[in-house]
C-alpha cells in the first residue's frame, strides 16, 4: 500500500504543481507535440492502473485468495 501511495504521489505532484503555477490544460493540448502527449497519456494510464490496484488489493476475494495461499503453503511445509 505504501508503494502505491508513493507511486500515486509521484504521478500527481508534477501535474498539480504545473496547474498551480498557472498551466492551462487546453493550451498544453493545443501546443504539445507527439512525445509530450504520449507521456501525458501514459501517466494517466499508469495512474488509473495504480488506483485500480489499490482498490482491488483490499477486496475480500483478494484477501481470501492470498490467505488461502498462505495456509496451503504452510501445509506443504509441515509434510
Protein Blocks (a to p, Z undefined) as FASTA:
>chain_A
ZZmmmmmmmmmmmmmmmmmnopafklmmmmpcfklmmmmmmmmmmmmmmmmmmmmmmgmk
lmmmmmmmmmmmmmmmmZZ
